[in-house]
Amino acid sequence: MGMSDIQHETHDRLMNLQTKIKNISGDVVLVGDIMLDRYIHGYANNLNSRAPVPVLKETHRHSDVGAAAHVARGLENIGLDAILFGVVGDDLAGSEIIDALEEEEVECDGIAIIEDRITTVKTRLIAGREYLISNQQLVLRWDIEDDAAISSTAHNAIIESAVNRIAKSDVVVISDYGQGVVTDEGAAKLITAAKHASVPVICDPKLTGLHRTKGADWVIFQTRGLDLMAKRMASNDSSQAAKMLIQENKWKNLMVLQGENGVTIYTEDDVVSIPCTLSEPRGVIGIIDAAAVAVAAGVRLKLEVTDIGHLANAACECIMSGTQKFTLTSDDLANRLGEVAWSLQISQR
């Protein structure tokens, strides 16, 4: 039994993508909130004797850059040069972020270090039973963050610097975590400048900040985000809600990450669905960042919507494979594309 015509087409697409992703280059202007992610791993074998909470026995811990900084790292790891604009505090966490990014060769001149501001830190406790053969899961997350507004002087300088770099870039990514870097006026300036320069815009928005994405070429949701928006719009059909959002906000494409159900892309006239090929998808920490990186790569390569869907799906599968690796690399992405292509051949033997 051989592959069907559709399977042959998919196989060829994946192999072509694998070749292209290994040879990508370009500049990405990335504007957004910057955080530090901390992970504490261990075993949770018992409950506390005084409260119904697990007791975590720590085995190891590590830190990683988060939010827009995590996207910047992913872009660098697949061959795109990230030019990052945002803010950190004048503290140890802020220094740790900048040191890590500079080590990855991310351009950090656009990061403002603000005195007396607290850098956002998200700490995740991840644990499992020591005597069970199973993957660890998130037990608790606690956040340290500064809700104070960024001064208008500092914010205007960040946005103007970013706008000045757009004309010579290949892609603009706006990563909005609701911490003040992406504002109504700032987002409008960025998108307008990108439109004038014919540079595609990718947005990872907060649901409360969709008005800041008007005119974007790509917007990325997780499936629960679209479901929530459908309820707010009194729609029982997520596809209908997606089309309404596209028309209302003048988006070209809405990508919805559905975990074990793969990736779906809505356009004004079409719907493209790419199924997840993992037998046991696990972690979801970092899939939005991975998808943003994949879409940036696809846009830079001027790929068709279907190919960008395959690229984003493979990127999400890299994160959901259960390896506890939250950052995408070009090798991971190329290998995953090859594995999916190979599985198509094997399944028909």
C-alpha positions in Angstrom: 0.0 0.0 0.0 1.4 3.4 -1.0 0.7 6.9 0.1 -2.3 8.7 -1.3 -2.0 11.8 -3.4 -2.8 14.0 -0.3 -0.2 12.1 1.8 2.4 12.5 -1.0 1.7 16.2 -1.1 2.0 16.5 2.6 5.2 14.5 2.6 6.8 16.7 0.0 5.7 19.9 1.8 7.3 18.7 5.0 10.6 17.7 3.3 10.7 21.0 1.5 10.1 22.9 4.8 12.9 20.9 6.5 15.3 22.1 3.8 14.2 25.7 4.0 14.2 26.0 7.8 17.9 25.0 7.9 18.9 28.0 5.7 16.8 30.9 7.1 18.1 34.4 7.9 16.6 37.8 8.4 15.8 40.5 11.0 12.8 40.6 13.3 11.7 43.6 15.3 10.2 42.2 18.4 8.3 44.5 20.9 6.7 43.2 24.1 6.8 42.4 27.8 10.0 40.8 29.1 10.0 38.3 32.0 12.2 35.8 33.8 10.9 32.2 34.1 12.2 30.0 37.0 11.5 26.3 37.2 11.9 24.2 40.3 11.7 20.5 39.6 11.3 17.7 42.2 9.2 14.9 43.6 5.8 15.3 45.2 5.3 12.0 47.1 3.4 13.2 50.1 0.8 15.7 51.3 1.6 18.2 54.0 0.4 17.1 57.4 -1.2 20.5 58.1 -2.8 21.3 54.8 -4.0 19.4 51.7 -1.0 20.5 49.6 1.8 18.5 48.1 5.3 18.6 49.6 7.8 19.1 46.8 11.3 17.6 47.3 13.5 19.6 45.0 15.9 17.9 42.7 17.0 20.8 40.5 16.1 24.2 39.3 16.9 26.5 36.4 16.0 29.9 35.0 15.1 30.9 31.4 14.0 34.2 29.8 10.3 34.4 29.3 7.5 36.1 27.3 9.0 38.4 24.5 12.5 37.5 25.6 11.7 33.8 25.1 10.4 34.5 21.6 13.7 36.4 20.9 15.7 33.4 22.0 13.6 31.1 19.8 14.1 33.4 16.8 17.9 33.4 17.3 17.9 29.6 17.7 16.3 29.1 14.2 18.5 31.6 12.4 16.6 34.9 12.6 18.2 38.0 14.2 15.9 39.3 17.0 15.9 43.0 17.8 14.1 43.2 21.1 12.4 46.2 22.6 10.9 46.2 26.1 11.7 47.0 29.8 13.3 45.3 32.8 14.0 46.5 36.3 17.4 47.5 37.6 17.6 44.3 39.6 19.2 40.9 39.6 16.4 39.3 37.5 16.8 42.1 34.9 20.5 41.6 34.7 20.1 37.8 34.4 17.7 38.3 31.4 20.0 40.7 29.6 23.1 38.5 30.2 21.3 35.4 28.9 20.0 37.3 25.8 23.4 38.7 25.0 24.9 35.3 25.3 22.3 34.2 22.6 23.4 37.2 20.5 20.0 38.9 20.8 20.3 42.6 20.2 19.3 44.2 23.5 19.9 47.9 22.8 16.1 48.4 22.7 15.6 47.1 26.3 15.2 50.0 28.8 16.5 49.3 32.3 14.2 51.3 34.6 15.4 52.2 38.1 13.2 51.0 41.0 11.1 48.8 38.7 10.7 45.2 39.6 11.4 42.7 36.8 8.6 40.3 36.3 9.5 36.8 37.5 7.3 33.7 37.1 8.3 30.7 39.1 6.8 27.2 38.3 7.0 24.2 40.6 7.0 21.0 38.5 6.8 17.6 40.1 5.7 14.0 39.9 5.7 10.9 42.1 9.2 9.5 42.5 8.1 5.9 42.3 5.8 6.2 39.3 6.9 6.1 35.6 5.2 9.3 34.5 6.0 12.8 33.4 6.1 15.7 35.8 3.3 18.3 35.9 2.9 21.8 37.0 2.1 21.9 40.8 2.2 25.7 41.5 3.1 29.0 39.9 3.8 32.2 41.7 4.5 35.6 40.2 6.5 38.7 41.1 5.6 41.7 39.0 5.4 45.4 38.9 2.0 46.9 37.8 3.2 50.5 37.7 2.9 52.2 34.4 6.0 52.7 32.4 6.8 56.4 32.2 5.7 58.1 29.0 9.2 59.3 28.3 10.7 55.8 28.5 7.8 54.2 26.6 7.9 56.7 23.8 11.6 56.2 23.4 11.1 52.4 23.1 8.3 52.7 20.5 10.1 55.3 18.4 13.3 53.2 18.4 11.4 50.2 17.3 9.5 52.1 14.6 12.9 53.4 13.2 14.1 49.8 12.8 11.0 48.4 11.0 11.8 49.6 7.5 15.0 47.5 7.4 13.5 44.4 9.1 11.7 41.4 7.6 9.0 40.8 10.2 7.5 42.6 13.2 6.3 40.6 16.2 4.2 42.2 19.0 4.1 40.1 22.2 1.5 41.5 24.6 1.4 40.1 28.1 -0.5 43.1 29.5 2.4 44.6 31.4 2.6 48.0 29.8 5.0 47.8 26.9 2.3 47.3 24.3 -0.2 50.2 24.5 -3.0 51.3 22.3 -1.0 54.2 20.8 2.3 52.3 20.6 0.8 49.3 18.9 -1.0 51.5 16.4 2.3 53.2 15.6 4.1 49.9 15.1 1.5 48.4 12.9 1.1 51.6 10.8 4.9 51.8 10.3 5.0 48.1 9.3 2.2 48.6 6.8 4.0 51.6 5.2 7.1 49.5 4.9 5.2 46.4 3.7 6.6 44.4 6.6 4.3 41.6 8.0 3.0 41.9 11.6 2.5 38.9 13.9 0.6 39.5 17.2 0.4 37.3 20.3 -2.3 39.4 22.2 -4.1 39.4 25.5 -7.8 38.8 24.9 -8.5 42.2 26.5 -6.1 43.8 24.0 -7.4 42.7 20.7 -8.1 46.3 19.7 -4.3 46.7 19.7 -3.9 44.2 16.9 -6.1 45.8 14.2 -4.5 45.3 10.8 -2.2 42.5 11.9 -1.2 39.8 9.3 -1.1 37.0 11.8 -2.7 36.7 15.3 -2.1 33.7 17.5 -4.6 32.3 20.0 -4.9 29.1 22.1 -8.1 27.2 21.6 -9.5 28.2 25.0 -9.0 31.9 23.9 -11.1 31.4 20.8 -13.8 29.5 22.9 -13.9 32.4 25.4 -14.2 35.0 22.6 -17.0 32.9 21.0 -18.9 33.0 24.3 -18.4 36.8 24.6 -19.7 37.2 21.1 -22.7 34.9 21.8 -21.7 32.5 19.1 -22.0 28.7 19.4 -19.6 28.2 16.5 -15.9 28.8 17.0 -15.4 29.0 13.2 -18.0 31.7 12.9 -16.5 33.6 15.8 -13.1 33.4 14.2 -14.4 34.8 10.9 -16.2 37.6 12.9 -12.9 38.5 14.7 -11.0 38.5 11.4 -13.5 40.9 9.8 -13.8 43.1 12.9 -10.1 43.5 13.5 -9.0 43.4 9.8 -6.6 40.4 10.4 -5.4 38.4 7.5 -4.9 35.1 9.4 -5.9 33.8 12.8 -3.9 30.8 14.0 -5.5 28.7 16.8 -3.3 26.3 18.8 -5.4 23.3 19.8 -2.8 21.1 21.6 -3.6 17.5 20.9 -5.9 18.6 18.1 -3.2 20.4 16.2 -3.3 23.8 14.6 -6.1 25.5 12.7 -5.7 28.7 10.6 -8.7 30.8 9.8 -8.7 33.4 6.9 -11.5 35.4 5.6 -12.2 32.8 2.9 -10.7 29.5 4.2 -9.9 27.2 7.1 -6.7 25.2 7.2 -6.4 22.4 9.8 -3.1 20.5 10.6 -3.6 17.6 12.9 -1.2 16.8 15.8 0.8 13.7 15.1 2.0 13.0 18.6 0.6 9.9 20.2 0.8 11.4 23.7 1.1 15.2 23.7 2.2 16.5 27.1 3.5 19.9 28.1 2.1 23.1 26.7 4.4 25.6 28.4 5.9 27.7 25.6 3.8 26.6 22.6 2.5 30.1 21.9 6.1 31.4 21.8 7.2 28.4 19.6 4.3 29.1 17.2 5.2 32.8 17.0 8.7 31.8 16.1 7.5 29.4 13.5 5.1 31.9 11.9 7.9 34.5 11.8 10.0 32.0 10.0 7.2 31.0 7.6 6.4 34.7 6.8 10.1 35.4 6.3 10.3 32.5 3.8 7.1 33.8 2.1 5.4 30.4 2.6 1.8 29.6 1.8 -0.7 29.5 4.7 -0.8 25.7 4.7 3.0 25.5 4.9 3.1 27.9 7.8 0.5 25.8 9.5 2.7 22.7 9.1 5.7 24.7 10.4 3.7 25.9 13.5 2.3 22.5 14.2 5.7 20.9 14.1 7.0 23.7 16.4 4.2 23.0 18.9 4.9 19.3 18.7 8.5 19.9 19.6 7.3 21.6 22.9 4.6 19.0 23.6 6.8 16.0 23.1 7.4 15.8 26.9 11.1 16.5 26.9 10.7 19.6 29.2 12.4 21.7 26.6 10.5 25.0 26.3 12.6 26.7 23.6 12.5 25.9 19.9 15.7 25.3 17.9 16.2 24.9 14.2 17.5 21.4 14.7 14.4 20.4 16.8 12.1 21.9 14.2 13.8 20.3 11.2 14.0 16.9 12.9 10.3 17.0 13.8 9.4 17.9 10.2 11.5 14.9 9.1 9.9 12.6 11.6 6.4 13.5 10.5 7.3 13.0 6.9 8.9 9.6 7.7 5.8 8.5 9.6 3.7 9.1 6.6 5.9 6.7 4.6 6.0 4.1 7.4 2.3 4.1 8.0 1.6 3.0 4.4 4.1 0.1 4.2 
